Amino acid sequence: MSDETQAAIDYAEVMRRLPHRYPFLLVDKAEDFVPATSIVGIKNVSHNEPFFPGHFPIDPVMPGVLIVEAMAQTGALLMSKTLEVAVADKVIMFMSIDGVRFRKPARPGDQLKMHVHVTRARGDAYKFRGETFIDGKLAAEAEFMAMVVTVDQPAA
């Protein structure tokens, strides 16, 4: 398998690695994966997104908190692949967020490229810096943390 093949994460692998599903799965695929270091998540924003009828009907804008969530999911994807986290009994939880800035609105037809870099890693906890770009322009940025948590299984 070539380095280029290993660096790409297709939709099927995203579905295996993240527990999120429609309408809350906000990463379509990823590229430039470097274990424990960085990843670029991709989200294609469609007119069919469930939030657009209410945010806003005349001038649709993707809510900023969902752009931050897309960055967090991209970080979780990096963690899942780096640490080989099994979604059956583990979940990657968002712990904190700092320094959020929104620079450009995301609208139907845009493609979000979430550049997420690890700034610190200790065991099952990672700190990230994320920047989301639209057409090469910075749209949002944030620092955030996540950690792997064991899922409580209900008694049989």
C-alpha distance (Angstrom), angle and dihedral (degrees) to the residues before:
residue distance angle dihedral
M1 . . .
S2 3.83 . .
D3 3.82 125.0 .
E4 3.81 88.8 -113.0
T5 3.82 91.3 56.8
Q6 3.81 91.7 48.6
A7 3.84 91.4 49.2
A8 3.83 93.1 57.4
I9 3.81 124.4 77.8
D10 3.80 114.9 -166.4
Y11 3.80 128.0 -154.1
A12 3.82 93.4 -95.2
E13 3.81 91.0 56.2
V14 3.83 91.2 46.0
M15 3.83 87.5 55.3
R16 3.83 90.8 50.2
R17 3.81 94.1 47.8
L18 3.84 103.4 40.5
P19 3.82 124.5 55.4
H20 3.83 92.4 -150.5
R21 3.79 120.4 109.8
Y22 3.80 137.3 -179.4
P23 2.97 126.1 -23.1
F24 3.81 92.0 20.4
L25 3.82 102.9 41.7
L26 3.81 101.7 103.9
V27 3.82 102.3 174.8
D28 3.81 119.7 77.9
K29 3.80 97.7 -179.3
A30 3.80 141.1 -32.5
E31 3.77 139.5 -133.2
D32 3.79 139.2 -173.1
F33 3.82 92.3 40.7
V34 3.81 111.7 178.9
P35 3.84 111.3 179.7
A36 3.83 114.1 -108.9
T37 3.82 89.7 -6.6
S38 3.82 118.9 65.0
I39 3.79 149.6 -26.0
V40 3.80 139.5 -176.2
G41 3.81 114.3 -136.1
I42 3.79 121.0 -161.3
K43 3.81 127.5 -149.5
N44 3.79 120.5 179.8
V45 3.80 107.5 -152.1
S46 3.81 111.4 -142.4
H47 3.82 133.0 -167.7
N48 3.82 84.3 -120.4
E49 3.83 95.7 67.3
P50 3.83 108.6 130.6
F51 3.82 93.9 -128.4
F52 3.82 98.0 57.2
P53 3.84 98.0 79.2
G54 3.80 88.6 62.5
H55 3.85 101.0 28.5
F56 3.05 92.4 69.1
P57 3.82 125.5 -33.4
I58 3.82 96.2 -165.9
D59 3.82 97.9 35.2
P60 3.85 109.2 21.1
V61 3.82 115.9 -149.9
M62 3.81 126.3 173.5
P63 3.83 108.2 -119.9
G64 3.80 111.1 -105.4
V65 3.79 92.3 -131.0
L66 3.82 88.3 61.7
I67 3.81 90.9 52.7
V68 3.81 87.4 53.9
E69 3.82 89.3 47.4
A70 3.83 89.3 51.7
M71 3.82 88.8 54.1
A72 3.82 90.0 48.3
Q73 3.81 91.5 49.9
T74 3.80 88.9 49.9
G75 3.81 89.0 53.5
A76 3.81 89.9 48.0
L77 3.80 89.2 52.3
L78 3.82 90.0 53.4
M79 3.82 90.3 49.0
S80 3.80 93.5 45.8
K81 3.79 93.3 52.7
T82 3.82 95.0 40.1
L83 3.82 95.2 47.7
E84 3.84 96.7 30.5
V85 3.81 91.1 -126.4
A86 3.82 113.2 -168.3
V87 3.83 107.9 -136.7
A88 3.82 90.5 -154.5
D89 3.81 92.0 75.2
K90 3.83 106.1 7.6
V91 3.78 134.5 60.1
I92 3.79 129.9 -170.7
M93 3.81 108.7 -130.4
F94 3.79 128.0 -158.5
M95 3.86 107.5 -121.6
S96 3.79 108.2 177.1
I97 3.78 144.6 -10.8
D98 3.79 130.7 -155.9
G99 3.79 140.2 172.4
V100 3.79 97.1 21.3
R101 3.79 113.8 179.4
F102 3.80 128.8 175.1
R103 3.80 116.2 -154.0
K104 3.82 106.9 164.2
P105 3.81 131.8 18.6
A106 3.80 120.7 -116.2
R107 3.80 114.0 -131.3
P108 3.82 137.0 179.0
G109 3.80 110.3 -65.9
D110 3.82 94.6 28.4
Q111 3.78 123.2 123.5
L112 3.79 115.5 -142.8
K113 3.80 116.7 -148.7
M114 3.80 109.0 -165.0
H115 3.81 110.5 -160.4
V116 3.81 105.5 -162.9
H117 3.81 122.5 -176.8
V118 3.79 128.6 -175.1
T119 3.81 110.5 -122.2
R120 3.81 95.7 176.1
A121 3.80 136.5 3.5
R122 3.79 128.6 -171.2
G123 3.78 115.6 172.8
D124 3.81 107.8 -63.5
A125 3.84 95.4 -6.2
Y126 3.81 123.6 85.2
K127 3.80 133.1 -176.4
F128 3.81 117.4 -152.4
R129 3.77 142.9 -171.2
G130 3.78 112.5 -148.3
E131 3.78 131.6 -168.9
T132 3.79 123.6 -177.5
F133 3.78 119.3 -154.8
I134 3.81 131.2 -165.3
D135 3.82 115.2 -166.7
G136 3.80 89.2 -14.7
K137 3.82 93.1 -54.9
L138 3.81 122.9 116.2
A139 3.82 108.2 -107.3
A140 3.83 102.2 168.6
E141 3.79 141.3 -4.6
A142 3.80 136.5 -169.8
E143 3.79 145.5 156.4
F144 3.79 115.5 -130.4
M145 3.78 144.3 165.1
A146 3.79 133.5 -141.1
M147 3.78 136.8 177.3
V148 3.80 139.0 -165.8
V149 3.81 112.9 -107.1
T150 3.81 129.0 -173.0
V151 3.80 112.0 -118.5
D152 3.79 115.2 -125.0
Q153 3.78 107.1 -121.5
P154 3.83 116.4 -145.1
A155 3.79 115.7 -116.1
A156 3.81 113.5 -98.6
